[in-house]
């Protein structure tokens, strides 16, 4: 934890200021220490350079989902060339220029790929939050960036003063027990006039996943030990990779072939990925205990409910929704 993060933090219980006790320093990072609330006197540890605001009575469903993605991102922590292209596609119509001098919140930062890019885009401060052990990978991937911070916390109990001028959540809200609550929590930490952005699975275009993949995920693969699920992912990952290279990669430049192939918008978009990237995409689909698929109207309702203005909800790759807008000034 860099000491300037303290100016953004408050107690996740009562919202009062925190005082910092440093036990171990490593350069600019507080590696071990405590944050103590001036109001309720609760203490939050800093372990491995990361402030930990995880609740003791965490909902079992959220705990299981966090454990699943913590396993994924700590076993596949590498940042790749595909990250930038994906991120910009998920947050469009936002561009790197929209990050310039912003105070940015990434709700569900995973291994840190998007907070790394947000810093590259010129953000003044970037804070990545994740409930899972993925914070370990995010911290290692970004600790050399002076304007990036990583915090372990629940999106529904964020320990911040609401300073953010830009907040986004990519591929996270649809894994919460009640996704609409996650969106409201994210919106509540954006300043008036600030921008909010999210990307979630779409109900439209994913009917076959809901019918055939979801029952397997819910009842089998998400309940197995992670190593076994990982092994089970290998055969479909090999088939997927072969299909991508033999069919979908050529179809990117041959519209007539693309029209004949199922799920072509999405599969063409990932046809250039490495085998590892596609393997972990398969694992991602099969490991989460909780996953929802949302209609366009449902996502639009999230934005309307919290009063977001200038809302844009767009379909992405035929199977997901990206949305953005500005928080009202009053």
C-alpha positions in Angstrom: 0.0 0.0 0.0 1.3 3.4 -1.0 0.8 5.9 1.8 -1.2 8.4 -0.5 -3.9 5.8 -0.7 -4.9 6.7 2.8 -6.5 10.0 1.6 -9.0 7.9 -0.3 -9.9 5.4 2.4 -12.5 5.3 5.1 -13.9 2.6 7.4 -16.1 0.2 5.4 -18.3 -0.1 8.5 -19.0 3.5 9.6 -17.3 5.7 7.0 -15.0 7.4 9.4 -11.3 8.2 8.8 -8.6 5.7 9.2 -5.2 6.0 10.8 -2.2 4.1 9.5 0.3 2.0 11.6 3.3 0.9 9.5 5.0 -2.3 10.5 7.0 -3.1 7.4 8.1 -0.9 4.5 9.5 -1.9 1.1 10.4 1.2 -0.8 7.2 3.2 -1.3 5.0 0.3 -0.3 3.7 -0.4 3.2 3.9 -4.2 3.1 2.6 -4.9 6.6 0.6 -2.7 9.0 -2.9 -1.8 10.2 -5.6 0.7 9.4 -7.7 1.7 12.5 -11.0 3.5 12.4 -11.3 6.7 14.3 -15.0 6.1 14.8 -15.7 2.5 15.6 -12.1 1.5 16.4 -12.2 -1.5 14.0 -8.8 -2.5 12.6 -8.1 -3.6 9.0 -4.8 -5.3 8.3 -2.4 -4.6 5.5 -1.0 -7.9 4.4 1.5 -8.3 1.5 1.1 -4.7 0.6 -2.7 -4.9 0.3 -5.3 -3.3 2.6 -7.8 -6.0 3.5 -11.4 -5.0 4.1 -13.0 -8.5 3.7 -16.0 -9.1 6.0 -15.7 -12.0 8.4 -19.4 -13.1 7.8 -19.1 -13.0 4.0 -22.0 -14.5 2.1 -21.1 -18.2 1.2 -22.2 -17.7 -2.4 -19.9 -14.6 -2.8 -17.1 -16.4 -1.0 -17.3 -19.4 -3.4 -17.4 -17.2 -6.5 -14.4 -15.2 -5.1 -12.5 -18.4 -4.5 -13.1 -19.6 -8.0 -11.8 -16.4 -9.7 -9.0 -16.1 -7.2 -7.8 -19.5 -8.4 -8.1 -18.5 -12.0 -6.2 -15.2 -11.8 -3.5 -16.4 -9.5 -2.8 -19.3 -11.8 -3.0 -17.1 -15.0 -1.6 -13.8 -13.9 0.2 -12.8 -17.0 -0.7 -9.6 -18.8 -1.1 -10.1 -22.6 -1.2 -8.1 -25.8 -4.9 -8.9 -26.1 -5.7 -7.0 -22.9 -5.7 -3.5 -24.4 -7.9 -4.4 -27.4 -10.4 -6.3 -25.1 -10.6 -3.5 -22.6 -11.3 -0.8 -25.1 -13.9 -3.0 -26.7 -15.6 -3.6 -23.4 -15.7 0.1 -22.4 -16.5 1.7 -25.8 -17.3 4.4 -26.7 -14.8 5.4 -24.0 -11.2 5.9 -25.3 -7.8 6.3 -23.6 -8.4 10.0 -23.7 -11.3 9.7 -21.3 -8.9 8.4 -18.6 -6.7 11.5 -18.7 -6.3 12.9 -15.2 -9.3 11.0 -13.8 -9.6 9.3 -10.4 -10.5 5.8 -11.5 -12.2 2.9 -9.7 -12.0 -0.7 -11.1 -14.6 -2.8 -9.2 -13.4 -6.3 -9.7 -9.9 -5.8 -11.0 -8.9 -9.5 -11.2 -5.2 -9.8 -12.0 -4.8 -6.1 -12.6 -4.8 -5.9 -16.4 -7.3 -3.0 -16.6 -5.8 -0.9 -13.8 -2.5 -1.3 -15.5 -4.0 0.1 -18.7 -5.9 2.8 -17.0 -2.6 4.1 -15.6 -1.1 3.9 -19.1 -4.0 6.0 -20.4 -3.0 8.9 -18.1 -5.3 8.5 -15.1 -4.2 10.6 -12.1 -5.1 7.8 -9.6 -6.3 4.2 -10.2 -7.7 2.0 -7.4 -8.4 -1.6 -8.2 -10.7 -3.6 -5.9 -11.3 -7.3 -5.8 -12.8 -9.6 -3.2 -10.7 -12.6 -4.3 -7.1 -13.6 -3.9 -6.6 -12.2 -7.4 -5.5 -9.0 -5.6 -2.1 -10.8 -5.1 -1.6 -11.0 -8.8 -2.9 -7.4 -9.4 -0.5 -6.1 -6.8 2.5 -7.8 -8.3 1.5 -6.7 -11.8 1.1 -3.0 -10.9 3.2 -2.3 -7.8 5.8 -0.4 -9.8 3.2 2.1 -11.0 3.1 5.1 -8.6 -0.5 6.0 -9.3 -2.0 2.5 -8.9 -3.4 1.0 -5.7 -4.9 -2.4 -5.0 -7.5 -3.1 -2.2 -9.2 -6.3 -1.2 -12.9 -5.5 -0.5 -16.5 -6.4 -1.4 -18.1 -4.2 -4.0 -21.1 -3.8 -1.7 -19.0 -2.5 1.1 -16.3 -0.3 -0.5 -14.0 1.6 1.9 -13.8 4.9 0.0 -14.7 8.6 0.3 -16.5 8.5 -3.0 -13.8 10.5 -4.9 -14.1 8.8 -8.2 -14.6 10.6 -11.5 -14.6 7.4 -13.5 -15.7 3.9 -12.3 -16.1 0.8 -14.3 -16.8 -2.9 -13.7 -15.9 -5.4 -16.4 -17.3 -8.9 -16.3 -18.0 -8.8 -12.5 -21.5 -7.6 -11.8 -23.1 -10.6 -13.5 -21.3 -12.9 -11.0 -22.9 -11.2 -7.9 -25.8 -12.8 -6.1 -27.9 -9.7 -6.9 -26.3 -7.9 -9.8 -28.4 -4.8 -9.6 -27.1 -4.2 -6.0 -23.6 -4.3 -7.3 -24.3 -1.7 -10.0 -25.9 0.6 -7.4 -22.9 0.2 -5.1 -20.6 1.1 -8.0 -22.7 4.2 -8.9 -22.8 5.4 -5.3 -19.0 5.9 -5.4 -19.0 8.1 -8.5 -18.9 11.9 -8.2 -21.7 14.0 -9.7 -20.9 14.4 -13.3 -18.5 11.5 -13.2 -18.7 8.5 -15.6 -19.8 5.0 -14.9 -19.2 2.0 -17.3 -19.9 -1.7 -17.2 -19.9 -4.8 -19.3 -22.0 -7.9 -18.6 -23.1 -11.1 -20.2 -26.1 -10.7 -22.4 -29.2 -12.9 -22.3 -29.6 -12.2 -26.0 -27.2 -14.4 -28.0 -26.4 -16.7 -25.2 -29.5 -19.0 -25.1 -27.4 -22.1 -25.9 -25.1 -21.4 -23.0 -28.0 -21.0 -20.6 -29.6 -24.2 -21.9 -26.5 -26.5 -22.2 -23.5 -25.0 -20.4 -25.0 -23.4 -17.4 -26.6 -26.6 -16.0 -23.1 -28.3 -16.2 -21.5 -25.3 -14.5 -24.0 -24.9 -11.7 -24.4 -28.6 -10.9 -21.0 -30.1 -11.7 -17.9 -28.1 -12.6 -18.3 -25.2 -10.1 -18.6 -27.8 -7.3 -15.5 -29.8 -8.2 -12.0 -29.2 -6.8 -10.5 -26.5 -9.0 -7.7 -28.8 -10.3 -10.3 -31.3 -11.6 -12.3 -28.6 -13.3 -9.1 -27.3 -14.9 -8.4 -30.8 -16.2 -11.9 -31.1 -17.6 -11.4 -27.9 -19.5 -8.6 -29.2 -21.6 -10.6 -31.2 -24.2 -13.1 -28.4 -25.0 -10.2 -25.9 -25.0 -8.4 -28.0 -27.6 -11.5 -28.3 -29.8 -12.2 -24.6 -29.4 -8.7 -23.6 -30.3 -8.7 -25.9 -33.4 -12.0 -24.4 -34.6 -10.9 -20.9 -34.0 -7.7 -21.3 -36.1 -9.2 -23.4 -38.9 -12.6 -21.7 -39.3 -13.0 -18.4 -37.4 -9.6 -16.9 -38.1 -10.1 -17.1 -41.9 -13.7 -16.0 -41.5 -12.6 -12.6 -40.1 -11.6 -11.6 -43.7 -14.3 -13.6 -45.5 -17.8 -12.2 -44.8 -19.5 -15.0 -46.6 -17.9 -17.7 -44.4 -18.5 -15.6 -41.3 -22.3 -15.5 -42.0 -22.4 -19.3 -42.1 -20.7 -19.9 -38.8 -22.5 -19.9 -35.4 -21.6 -17.4 -32.7 -19.3 -15.8 -35.3 -19.0 -12.3 -33.9 -17.6 -13.4 -30.6 -15.5 -16.4 -31.8 -13.9 -14.4 -34.6 -13.0 -11.8 -32.1 -11.0 -14.3 -30.0 -9.6 -16.3 -32.9 -6.2 -14.7 -32.6 -5.8 -15.5 -28.9 -3.2 -17.9 -27.7 -4.1 -21.4 -26.5 -3.6 -20.3 -22.9 -6.0 -17.3 -23.3 -8.7 -19.5 -24.8 -8.1 -22.3 -22.2 -8.7 -19.9 -19.4 -11.8 -18.5 -21.2 -13.2 -22.0 -21.0 -12.3 -22.3 -17.4 -13.9 -19.0 -16.7 -17.2 -20.2 -18.1 -17.2 -23.4 -16.1 -15.8 -22.4 -12.7 -18.1 -19.7 -11.3 -20.8 -20.8 -8.9 -22.9 -17.7 -9.8 -23.4 -16.2 -13.3 -26.4 -14.3 -14.7 -27.2 -13.3 -18.3 -28.9 -9.9 -18.6 -31.3 -8.4 -21.2 -30.7 -5.0 -22.7 -33.8 -3.6 -20.9 -32.5 -5.0 -17.6 -29.1 -3.3 -18.0 -30.8 -0.1 -19.0 -33.0 -0.2 -15.9 -29.9 -0.3 -13.7 -28.7 3.0 -15.2 -32.2 4.6 -15.0 -32.7 3.5 -11.4 -29.7 5.5 -10.2 -30.4 8.5 -12.4 -27.5 8.1 -14.9 -27.7 10.5 -17.8 -26.6 10.3 -21.4 -26.9 6.5 -21.2 -25.5 4.4 -24.0 -26.2 0.6 -24.0 -24.6 -1.2 -26.9 -24.5 -4.8 -27.9 -21.0 -6.3 -28.0 -20.0 -9.3 -30.1 -23.6 -10.4 -30.3 -23.5 -11.9 -26.8 -23.0 -9.2 -24.2 -23.9 -5.6 -23.2 -21.6 -2.6 -22.6 -23.1 0.5 -21.0 -21.9 3.9 -20.0 -23.3 7.3 -18.8 -22.8 10.3 -16.5 -23.9 10.6 -12.9 -26.4 13.5 -12.4 -25.0 16.8 -11.2 -27.8 17.2 -8.6 
